[in-house]
């Protein structure tokens, strides 16, 4: 019984972490920092769709850190030959908001 209670609590915590994503704020930050010029929620533009990113990193416990570093430092090779430019001026808090939103499947505001 105790194991069931612990497992249920873990499921609730995982579900609530996705529910806590502020989609409106994340979209505002993404628009303000030109992220949406290369990415869309559900279709590939220059870079992958955010839903593709969420699917690729689903279950990856290190995804938040990996993607946050990629947003700040840029990179290439994961989604093809087109490099993603670095965005070093975005605050860590804003990067975290956007990356959590992407990992949650980029739900609409």
C-alpha angles and dihedrals in degrees: 000000000000091000090052091053091049092048091048091050091051091051092050091049092050092048093047092051089063092044090054092064110117099219095182092052093044092051091047091053092046091050093046092052096045094247090133090058088075103020135052128186098247108010136056117249118159090324131029124289112263090239088058090051091050091050093048094051098037109136093010105130091196095051096102092055094041095049094042089055090048092052093049098039103028124223148183144214101057096088100019139295099308109100123226109228120236118259102197096158096063110102118247089241092054092047090051091050093051096043092048088051092050092048090050088059096266095273116204119259 
